Amino acid sequence: MDVLQSLHSLRLKAMAIYRRLEQVFDRVFGASLNPLRHLGSLGFLLFWVLAVSGIYVYALFDTSVQGAYRSIDQLSRGPWYEGGLLRSVHRYAADGFVLVMLAHLLREGLAGRYQGFRRVPWLTGVPLVLLAFTSAIGGFWLCWDQLGQFSALATAEWLDRLPLFASPLTRNFLTAASVSDRLFSLLVFVHIGVPLLLIFGLWFHIQRIARAAVFPPRPLAAATVLTLCVLALLAPVRSHAPADLSIVPAQLQIDWLLLFVHPLTYATSGEAVWVLLGASLLVLLGLPFLPQPAPLPVAVVDPQNCNGCRRCFDDCPYQAVTMVEHPMRAGRQLAQVNADLCASCGICAGACPSATPFRGAAALVSGIDMPTLTVDALRRQLRDGLAGLTGSAPKIVAFGCRQGADVHRLAATDVLSLNLLCTGQLPPSFIEYALRDGADGVLIGACAPGGCEFRLGSRWTAERIAGTREPHLRDSVPRERVALAWADSGEDAALADALAALRRSLPVRPAPTADDRTPVHG
C-alpha cells in the first residue's frame, strides 16, 4: 500500500507540472484554443486527414512489387497539386496522430482517469495505440524503398524472437525470390485493414461519453491542417533508393516517432523490447483494477419530485441517466441513474428545474440530487453564510469547484465561499436567490474551457448563465452583479483577480439593518 501511495503522490506531482504547461499554452493560444486541452478531438481530426490523404495516395498506388516504389516516388516528385503535397501531408499527419495519441494517454493517466466510470474508455483506448503503430509501420513497407526494406526486415527479425514460428520470417517471406505481388496484397491489408479496426475501436472508446468532442474548434482545426501543409511544402517527404534485398542500406532517414522500435531493438535486443512492451501493456491495462478510494455516492432520483423533463438526461456527461416509464404518473417519464456510469459530479442536480430555492416547502427536495451535497444543504449554507457576513463593503458570494481553483482562499468578512462538486451542480436560480437574500454580487469560479474534470460542467454553467440552456438565469437578474471566472486548479490568483474586479464594480453601501433584507421563504 505504501508503494501505491508513493506512486499516487508522484502522479499528482507530475499532473501539477502538466497543468502548469497547459497554463503556459493558455497564455499563448487562449484556453479555448489550447491544443493541450483538445488532444482527443485533434486525434480524430488527424485520423480523418490520414484517411482522406491515404485514399488519394492509394488511388494512384501500384500494388505490384515492380510498380510500388515507382508510383510512390513519382507521386512525391510530381507537382504538389497533383498529389505530391498529399504524400507528405499523410506522413506528417501520421506523426501528429501518434504524438497527440500518446499525449492524450499521458494526460488522462496523470489525471487518474482510468478507474470507476472511466474504466471502459481507458481499456478501449489503450489497444488503439498498438493498432496505430501497426498501421504506421506497415505504411513504410508499401513504399518499398530502402527504409521500407529496413523496417520490414527489422520487424520480421523482431517477430522471430517470439516462439511462434517454426522457421524465420525473413527466410520465408523477405527474400528476393519470395517478395511477390501476393505479399504486397498482404502488406496493403495491414496498412489499410488495421485503420478500419481503429475506426471501430474509436467508436467503442467514446460510447460512454455524451457529446464526445470529435472535432476541435474550427480555428484550431484550420491551424492544424495549415501546419501540416506548410511542413509538407518546406520539407517534403522523399523516398529512399529502391529496395534491394541483396544489399544492406548504409544510411537511412528514420522517422524516430513512428519507427523508434527498430533502433531500440538493435540497441538492446528483441527479447528486451518484447518484455518492455508486455510490461507496459500490463501496467496500462492493470491501472483500472488497482485499489481506489471509496467512490462518492451517486445521484439519487426522487420519484415524487421528478417530472420527467429529461434535462438531467441531456446534461449528463457520461450517459449515466436514462429515462424510464414513471411508476406513479401515467404518460410521464422518470430519470434513472446507472451507478456504474455516474461520476458523482452533480451536473444533473444543477439541471433539475425543481432545484429552485423559491419554493414554499420547509426542505428543498430536488427531482435528482447528490447525497454528499444536496441542493437543500447548499441553500442552507448560502442563507446562513450570508447572514454571517459583516461590514459595509459589498457582500459577495463566491461559488467554486472542488476540481478547480480553491474558492475557500477568497473567504473574508464580506465574502462567502461555497465549494461545489462541479460548477455545473449550481442551479442558476441560486444566483438570484443569493442576490435577493442580501448579496451584492455573485462570483462563479469554473474550470477553463477544456479543463473541466467532468467535461461539460463549465460549458453548461456558461450557457445557463447566458440564457442559452435550460434551466437559465432569468433576464431580470442584473448581469453586472454576476461574474464568471475561468480558473483551473492552481490558478487561485486568477480567481482572486476576478473577485477584485467584481468588488470594484459594485457600489459600497451602508451596513444593512434587519429591515433592509427582503424576506425569502422556503
C-alpha positions as CSV (number, residue, x, y, z in Angstrom):
1,M,0.0,0.0,0.0
2,D,2.9,2.4,0.7
3,V,4.1,1.8,-2.8
4,L,0.7,2.7,-4.3
5,Q,0.6,5.8,-2.1
6,S,4.0,6.9,-3.3
7,L,3.0,6.3,-6.9
8,H,-0.2,8.3,-6.4
9,S,1.8,11.2,-4.9
10,L,4.2,11.0,-7.8
11,R,1.3,11.1,-10.3
12,L,-0.2,14.1,-8.6
13,K,3.1,16.0,-8.8
14,A,3.5,15.1,-12.5
15,M,0.0,16.2,-13.2
16,A,0.7,19.5,-11.5
17,I,3.7,20.0,-13.8
18,Y,1.5,19.2,-16.8
19,R,-1.2,21.7,-15.7
20,R,1.5,24.4,-15.4
21,L,2.4,23.6,-19.0
22,E,-1.2,23.8,-20.0
23,Q,-1.4,27.2,-18.4
24,V,1.6,28.4,-20.3
25,F,-0.1,27.3,-23.5
26,D,-3.3,29.1,-22.3
27,R,-1.4,32.4,-22.3
28,V,-0.2,31.8,-25.8
29,F,-3.3,30.3,-27.5
30,G,-6.1,31.1,-25.1
31,A,-7.8,28.4,-23.1
32,S,-10.4,27.7,-25.7
33,L,-7.8,27.1,-28.5
34,N,-5.1,25.5,-26.3
35,P,-4.2,22.3,-28.2
36,L,-3.3,20.6,-24.9
37,R,-7.0,20.9,-24.0
38,H,-8.2,19.3,-27.2
39,L,-5.9,16.3,-27.6
40,G,-8.8,13.8,-28.2
41,S,-10.5,15.9,-30.8
42,L,-7.2,16.7,-32.5
43,G,-6.6,12.9,-32.7
44,F,-9.9,12.5,-34.5
45,L,-9.0,15.3,-36.9
46,L,-5.6,13.9,-37.8
47,F,-7.1,10.5,-38.3
48,W,-9.5,11.8,-40.9
49,V,-6.7,13.8,-42.5
50,L,-4.9,10.5,-42.7
51,A,-7.9,8.7,-44.2
52,V,-8.6,11.4,-46.9
53,S,-4.9,11.7,-47.9
54,G,-4.4,8.0,-47.8
55,I,-7.4,7.3,-50.1
56,Y,-6.0,9.7,-52.7
57,V,-2.5,8.2,-52.5
58,Y,-3.9,4.7,-52.7
59,A,-5.9,5.6,-55.8
60,L,-2.5,6.3,-57.5
61,F,-0.6,3.5,-55.9
62,D,0.5,0.5,-57.9
63,T,0.3,-2.6,-55.6
64,S,2.7,-4.7,-57.6
65,V,6.3,-5.3,-56.5
66,Q,7.7,-3.5,-59.5
67,G,5.3,-0.7,-59.5
68,A,5.0,0.2,-55.8
69,Y,8.2,2.1,-55.5
70,R,7.8,3.8,-58.9
71,S,4.2,5.0,-58.2
72,I,5.0,6.5,-54.8
73,D,8.3,8.1,-55.9
74,Q,6.6,9.7,-58.9
75,L,3.8,11.0,-56.7
76,S,6.1,12.7,-54.3
77,R,8.3,14.2,-57.0
78,G,5.4,15.4,-59.1
79,P,3.7,18.8,-58.8
80,W,2.1,19.5,-55.4
81,Y,-1.3,20.0,-56.9
82,E,-1.2,16.5,-58.5
83,G,-0.8,14.8,-55.1
84,G,2.8,15.5,-54.3
85,L,1.7,17.5,-51.3
86,L,-0.7,14.8,-50.0
87,R,2.0,12.2,-49.6
88,S,4.0,14.5,-47.3
89,V,0.8,15.6,-45.5
90,H,0.0,11.9,-45.0
91,R,3.3,11.2,-43.3
92,Y,3.2,14.3,-41.1
93,A,-0.4,13.6,-40.1
94,A,0.7,10.1,-39.0
95,D,3.4,11.6,-36.9
96,G,0.9,14.1,-35.4
97,F,-1.7,11.4,-34.8
98,V,0.8,9.3,-32.8
99,L,2.1,12.3,-30.9
100,V,-1.3,13.5,-30.0
101,M,-2.5,10.0,-29.1
102,L,0.4,9.5,-26.7
103,A,0.0,12.9,-25.2
104,H,-3.7,12.2,-24.6
105,L,-2.9,8.8,-23.0
106,L,-0.3,10.6,-20.7
107,R,-2.7,13.4,-19.7
108,E,-5.5,11.0,-18.9
109,G,-3.2,8.7,-17.0
110,L,-1.6,11.6,-14.9
111,A,-5.1,12.8,-14.1
112,G,-6.1,9.4,-12.8
113,R,-8.9,9.0,-15.4
114,Y,-8.8,5.2,-15.6
115,Q,-10.9,3.9,-12.8
116,G,-14.6,3.7,-11.9
117,F,-16.9,5.2,-14.6
118,R,-13.8,5.9,-16.8
119,R,-12.6,2.3,-16.8
120,V,-14.2,1.3,-20.2
121,P,-12.9,4.3,-22.1
122,W,-9.4,3.6,-20.8
123,L,-9.5,-0.1,-21.5
124,T,-10.8,0.5,-25.1
125,G,-8.3,3.3,-25.7
126,V,-5.0,1.5,-24.8
127,P,-5.2,-1.1,-27.6
128,L,-5.7,1.7,-30.1
129,V,-2.0,2.6,-29.5
130,L,-0.9,-0.8,-30.8
131,L,-3.2,-0.5,-33.8
132,A,-1.9,2.9,-34.7
133,F,1.7,1.9,-34.6
134,T,1.0,-1.3,-36.6
135,S,-0.7,0.7,-39.4
136,A,2.0,3.3,-39.4
137,I,4.9,0.8,-39.6
138,G,3.0,-1.1,-42.4
139,G,2.8,2.2,-44.4
140,F,6.6,2.3,-44.7
141,W,6.7,-1.2,-46.2
142,L,4.3,-0.2,-49.0
143,C,6.8,2.4,-50.3
144,W,9.2,-0.5,-50.8
145,D,12.3,1.7,-50.7
146,Q,15.4,1.1,-48.6
147,L,13.6,2.5,-45.5
148,G,10.7,0.2,-46.0
149,Q,13.0,-2.7,-46.6
150,F,14.8,-2.0,-43.4
151,S,11.6,-1.7,-41.5
152,A,10.2,-5.0,-42.9
153,L,13.3,-6.9,-42.1
154,A,13.6,-5.4,-38.6
155,T,10.0,-6.2,-37.9
156,A,10.4,-9.8,-39.1
157,E,13.5,-10.3,-37.0
158,W,11.7,-8.9,-34.0
159,L,8.7,-11.2,-34.5
160,D,11.1,-14.1,-34.9
161,R,12.1,-13.6,-31.2
162,L,8.6,-15.0,-30.3
163,P,8.4,-18.8,-30.2
164,L,5.5,-18.8,-32.6
165,F,7.1,-19.6,-36.0
166,A,8.8,-22.8,-37.0
167,S,11.3,-21.0,-39.3
168,P,12.4,-17.4,-39.5
169,L,10.1,-15.0,-41.3
170,T,13.0,-13.3,-43.1
171,R,13.9,-16.7,-44.7
172,N,10.3,-17.5,-45.8
173,F,8.9,-14.1,-46.9
174,L,11.6,-11.5,-47.2
175,T,14.0,-12.8,-49.8
176,A,14.4,-11.6,-53.4
177,A,12.6,-14.8,-54.6
178,S,9.7,-14.6,-52.1
179,V,8.7,-11.0,-52.4
180,S,5.8,-11.1,-54.8
181,D,2.6,-9.2,-55.7
182,R,0.7,-11.5,-53.3
183,L,2.9,-10.4,-50.4
184,F,2.2,-6.8,-51.3
185,S,-1.5,-7.6,-51.1
186,L,-0.9,-8.7,-47.5
187,L,1.0,-5.5,-46.8
188,V,-1.8,-3.4,-48.2
189,F,-4.2,-5.2,-45.9
190,V,-2.0,-4.4,-42.9
191,H,-1.8,-0.8,-43.7
192,I,-5.5,-0.3,-44.7
193,G,-7.3,-3.0,-42.8
194,V,-5.9,-2.0,-39.4
195,P,-7.3,1.6,-39.7
196,L,-10.7,0.0,-40.2
197,L,-10.3,-1.7,-36.8
198,L,-9.2,1.7,-35.5
199,I,-12.5,3.2,-36.5
200,F,-14.4,0.5,-34.6
201,G,-12.1,0.9,-31.7
202,L,-12.6,4.7,-31.6
203,W,-16.3,4.2,-31.8
204,F,-16.3,1.9,-28.7
205,H,-13.9,4.3,-27.0
206,I,-16.4,7.1,-26.9
207,Q,-19.6,5.2,-26.5
208,R,-20.0,6.0,-22.8
209,I,-19.2,9.7,-23.3
210,A,-22.0,12.0,-24.1
211,R,-21.3,14.7,-26.7
212,A,-17.8,13.4,-27.3
213,A,-15.7,16.1,-28.9
214,V,-14.7,14.5,-32.2
215,F,-13.7,17.8,-33.9
216,P,-11.6,20.6,-32.4
217,P,-12.6,24.3,-32.6
218,R,-12.6,25.4,-36.2
219,P,-9.6,27.9,-35.8
220,L,-7.6,25.1,-34.2
221,A,-8.6,22.6,-36.8
222,A,-7.7,25.1,-39.6
223,A,-4.3,25.9,-38.0
224,T,-3.5,22.2,-37.7
225,V,-4.2,21.4,-41.3
226,L,-2.3,24.5,-42.4
227,T,0.7,23.5,-40.3
228,L,0.7,20.0,-42.0
229,C,0.6,21.7,-45.4
230,V,3.4,24.1,-44.6
231,L,5.6,21.3,-43.3
232,A,4.8,19.3,-46.5
233,L,5.9,22.2,-48.6
234,L,9.0,23.2,-46.6
235,A,10.2,19.6,-46.0
236,P,8.6,17.3,-48.5
237,V,8.9,13.5,-47.8
238,R,11.0,11.8,-50.4
239,S,11.6,8.1,-51.0
240,H,14.9,6.4,-50.4
241,A,16.6,4.4,-53.1
242,P,14.6,1.4,-54.3
243,A,14.6,-1.7,-52.0
244,D,17.3,-4.2,-52.8
245,L,17.4,-7.3,-50.6
246,S,20.9,-8.1,-51.8
247,I,22.4,-5.1,-50.0
248,V,22.2,-3.6,-46.6
249,P,21.3,0.2,-46.7
250,A,24.2,2.3,-45.4
251,Q,22.3,5.5,-44.5
252,L,18.6,5.9,-43.6
253,Q,16.5,8.9,-42.6
254,I,14.4,7.2,-39.9
255,D,11.2,8.6,-38.6
256,W,12.1,8.3,-34.9
257,L,8.5,8.8,-33.8
258,L,6.9,6.0,-35.9
259,L,9.9,3.6,-36.2
260,F,11.6,4.0,-32.8
261,V,11.0,0.3,-32.1
262,H,13.6,-0.7,-34.7
263,P,16.6,1.2,-33.3
264,L,15.5,0.3,-29.8
265,T,15.6,-3.4,-30.7
266,Y,19.1,-3.2,-32.2
267,A,20.3,-1.1,-29.2
268,T,19.0,-3.7,-26.7
269,S,17.6,-7.0,-28.0
270,G,14.3,-8.3,-29.5
271,E,13.5,-10.1,-26.3
272,A,14.1,-7.0,-24.2
273,V,11.7,-5.0,-26.3
274,W,9.0,-7.7,-26.1
275,V,9.4,-7.7,-22.3
276,L,9.2,-3.9,-22.3
277,L,6.1,-3.9,-24.5
278,G,4.4,-6.6,-22.5
279,A,5.1,-4.9,-19.2
280,S,3.9,-1.6,-20.5
281,L,0.6,-3.1,-21.6
282,L,0.2,-5.0,-18.3
283,V,0.7,-1.7,-16.4
284,L,-1.7,0.3,-18.6
285,L,-4.4,-2.4,-18.7
286,G,-4.0,-3.1,-14.9
287,L,-4.4,0.5,-13.8
288,P,-8.2,0.4,-13.7
289,F,-8.1,-2.6,-11.3
290,L,-5.8,-1.0,-8.7
291,P,-7.3,-0.3,-5.3
292,Q,-9.1,3.0,-5.3
293,P,-10.7,5.3,-2.7
294,A,-14.3,4.7,-1.8
295,P,-16.4,6.2,-4.6
296,L,-18.7,9.1,-3.8
297,P,-22.4,8.3,-3.5
298,V,-24.1,8.6,-6.9
299,A,-27.0,10.8,-7.8
300,V,-30.4,9.8,-6.4
301,V,-33.8,10.3,-8.1
302,D,-36.9,11.3,-6.0
303,P,-39.9,10.0,-8.0
304,Q,-42.2,12.4,-6.1
305,N,-40.4,15.4,-7.5
306,C,-39.1,14.1,-10.9
307,N,-41.4,15.4,-13.6
308,G,-39.6,13.6,-16.5
309,C,-38.3,16.8,-18.1
310,R,-35.2,15.0,-19.4
311,R,-32.8,17.8,-18.6
312,C,-30.6,15.7,-16.4
313,F,-30.6,13.1,-19.2
314,D,-29.5,15.7,-21.7
315,D,-26.8,17.3,-19.5
316,C,-25.1,14.1,-18.0
317,P,-21.5,13.9,-19.4
318,Y,-21.3,10.1,-19.2
319,Q,-24.8,8.9,-20.2
320,A,-25.4,7.8,-16.6
321,V,-29.0,9.0,-16.7
322,T,-31.6,7.2,-18.7
323,M,-35.4,7.8,-18.9
324,V,-37.9,5.1,-17.9
325,E,-41.7,5.0,-17.5
326,H,-42.8,6.8,-14.4
327,P,-44.3,4.3,-11.9
328,M,-46.6,7.0,-10.4
329,R,-47.6,9.2,-13.2
330,A,-49.1,7.7,-16.4
331,G,-47.6,9.1,-19.6
332,R,-44.6,10.6,-17.7
333,Q,-41.0,9.5,-17.6
334,L,-38.7,9.1,-14.7
335,A,-34.9,9.6,-14.5
336,Q,-32.9,6.5,-13.6
337,V,-29.2,6.6,-12.6
338,N,-26.7,3.9,-13.6
339,A,-24.4,3.7,-10.6
340,D,-21.6,2.2,-12.7
341,L,-21.5,5.2,-15.0
342,C,-22.3,8.0,-12.6
343,A,-19.4,10.4,-12.0
344,S,-20.9,11.9,-8.8
345,C,-20.4,15.4,-10.4
346,G,-23.8,16.8,-9.5
347,I,-24.3,18.3,-13.0
348,C,-27.7,16.6,-13.1
349,A,-28.8,18.4,-9.9
350,G,-27.9,21.7,-11.5
351,A,-30.1,20.8,-14.5
352,C,-33.2,19.9,-12.5
353,P,-35.9,22.6,-12.6
354,S,-37.2,21.5,-9.2
355,A,-33.9,22.6,-7.6
356,T,-35.2,26.2,-7.2
357,P,-34.9,27.8,-3.8
358,F,-38.1,29.8,-4.2
359,R,-40.4,27.0,-3.1
360,G,-42.6,27.1,0.0
361,A,-41.6,23.7,1.4
362,A,-39.6,23.6,4.6
363,A,-37.0,21.4,2.9
364,L,-35.9,21.7,-0.7
365,V,-36.2,18.3,-2.3
366,S,-35.0,18.1,-5.9
367,G,-36.0,15.6,-8.6
368,I,-32.4,14.4,-8.8
369,D,-29.8,15.2,-6.2
370,M,-26.4,14.4,-4.7
371,P,-26.4,12.8,-1.3
372,T,-22.9,14.4,-0.5
373,L,-24.2,17.9,-1.1
374,T,-27.9,18.3,-1.6
375,V,-29.4,21.4,-3.0
376,D,-31.2,21.9,0.3
377,A,-27.9,21.8,2.2
378,L,-26.4,24.2,-0.3
379,R,-29.4,26.5,0.2
380,R,-29.0,26.5,4.0
381,Q,-25.2,27.1,3.7
382,L,-25.9,30.1,1.5
383,R,-28.6,31.5,3.7
384,D,-26.7,31.1,7.0
385,G,-23.4,32.2,5.4
386,L,-24.9,35.5,4.1
387,A,-26.4,36.2,7.5
388,G,-23.0,36.0,9.0
389,L,-21.3,38.5,6.6
390,T,-20.4,41.9,8.2
391,G,-19.1,45.3,7.2
392,S,-20.0,48.0,4.8
393,A,-18.1,46.5,1.8
394,P,-20.2,44.8,-0.9
395,K,-21.2,41.3,0.1
396,I,-20.1,38.7,-2.4
397,V,-20.9,35.0,-2.7
398,A,-18.2,33.0,-4.4
399,F,-19.2,29.6,-5.8
400,G,-16.3,27.4,-6.7
401,C,-15.4,23.9,-8.0
402,R,-13.6,21.3,-5.9
403,Q,-11.6,20.4,-9.0
404,G,-10.6,23.9,-9.9
405,A,-9.1,26.9,-8.1
406,D,-9.6,26.9,-4.3
407,V,-12.5,29.2,-3.7
408,H,-12.0,28.9,0.1
409,R,-9.0,31.2,-0.2
410,L,-11.4,34.0,-1.0
411,A,-13.3,33.7,2.3
412,A,-13.5,37.0,4.2
413,T,-15.8,39.0,6.4
414,D,-17.6,40.2,3.2
415,V,-17.1,37.1,1.1
416,L,-18.9,33.8,1.5
417,S,-17.2,31.0,-0.3
418,L,-19.1,27.8,-1.2
419,N,-17.5,24.8,-2.9
420,L,-19.4,22.6,-5.3
421,L,-18.7,19.1,-6.6
422,C,-18.6,20.8,-10.0
423,T,-19.7,24.2,-11.0
424,G,-22.3,22.6,-13.2
425,Q,-24.0,21.5,-10.0
426,L,-25.1,25.1,-9.3
427,P,-28.8,25.7,-10.3
428,P,-28.9,29.2,-11.9
429,S,-31.8,30.1,-9.5
430,F,-29.3,30.1,-6.7
431,I,-27.6,33.2,-8.2
432,E,-30.9,35.0,-8.0
433,Y,-31.5,33.6,-4.5
434,A,-28.2,34.9,-3.3
435,L,-28.8,38.4,-4.6
436,R,-32.4,38.5,-3.2
437,D,-31.1,37.3,0.2
438,G,-28.6,40.1,0.7
439,A,-25.6,39.5,-1.6
440,D,-24.4,42.4,-3.7
441,G,-22.6,40.2,-6.2
442,V,-22.0,36.6,-7.2
443,L,-18.7,35.2,-8.4
444,I,-18.7,31.7,-10.1
445,G,-15.3,30.1,-10.5
446,A,-15.3,27.4,-13.2
447,C,-12.6,25.4,-14.8
448,A,-11.2,26.7,-18.0
449,P,-12.7,25.5,-21.3
450,G,-11.4,22.0,-22.0
451,G,-10.2,21.7,-18.3
452,C,-13.4,20.6,-16.6
453,E,-12.9,17.3,-14.7
454,F,-16.3,16.2,-15.8
455,R,-16.0,17.5,-19.3
456,L,-19.2,19.6,-19.6
457,G,-19.7,21.3,-16.2
458,S,-18.1,24.6,-17.2
459,R,-19.8,24.7,-20.6
460,W,-23.3,24.1,-19.2
461,T,-22.7,26.7,-16.5
462,A,-21.7,29.4,-19.0
463,E,-24.7,28.5,-21.2
464,R,-27.2,28.6,-18.3
465,I,-26.0,32.0,-17.2
466,A,-26.1,33.3,-20.8
467,G,-29.6,32.0,-21.1
468,T,-29.0,29.6,-23.9
469,R,-29.5,26.4,-21.9
470,E,-32.2,25.3,-19.5
471,P,-32.5,26.0,-16.7
472,H,-31.3,29.5,-17.4
473,L,-30.7,32.6,-15.3
474,R,-33.7,34.9,-15.6
475,D,-33.4,38.1,-17.6
476,S,-34.5,40.1,-14.6
477,V,-31.2,39.3,-12.8
478,P,-28.7,42.2,-13.3
479,R,-25.8,40.7,-15.2
480,E,-23.3,43.3,-13.9
481,R,-23.7,41.8,-10.5
482,V,-22.7,38.3,-11.7
483,A,-19.2,37.3,-12.8
484,L,-17.9,34.1,-14.3
485,A,-14.2,33.4,-13.9
486,W,-12.2,30.6,-15.6
487,A,-9.6,29.2,-13.1
488,D,-8.2,25.7,-13.0
489,S,-6.6,24.0,-10.1
490,G,-3.5,26.1,-9.0
491,E,-4.8,29.3,-10.6
492,D,-6.0,30.8,-7.3
493,A,-4.6,34.2,-8.3
494,A,-6.9,34.3,-11.4
495,L,-9.9,33.7,-9.2
496,A,-8.7,36.4,-6.7
497,D,-8.3,38.9,-9.5
498,A,-11.8,38.1,-10.7
499,L,-13.1,38.7,-7.2
500,A,-11.3,42.0,-7.0
501,A,-12.7,43.1,-10.4
502,L,-16.2,42.3,-9.3
503,R,-15.8,44.1,-6.0
504,R,-14.6,47.3,-7.7
505,S,-17.6,47.3,-9.9
506,L,-20.1,47.1,-7.0
507,P,-21.0,50.2,-5.0
508,V,-20.1,50.4,-1.3
509,R,-23.2,50.5,0.8
510,P,-24.1,51.2,4.4
511,A,-24.2,48.3,6.8
512,P,-27.5,46.5,6.4
513,T,-30.2,46.6,9.0
514,A,-32.9,44.0,9.7
515,D,-35.4,45.9,7.6
516,D,-33.1,46.1,4.6
517,R,-33.3,42.5,3.7
518,T,-36.0,41.0,1.6
519,P,-37.5,38.0,3.3
520,V,-37.2,34.8,1.4
521,H,-39.5,31.9,2.4
522,G,-38.8,28.2,1.8
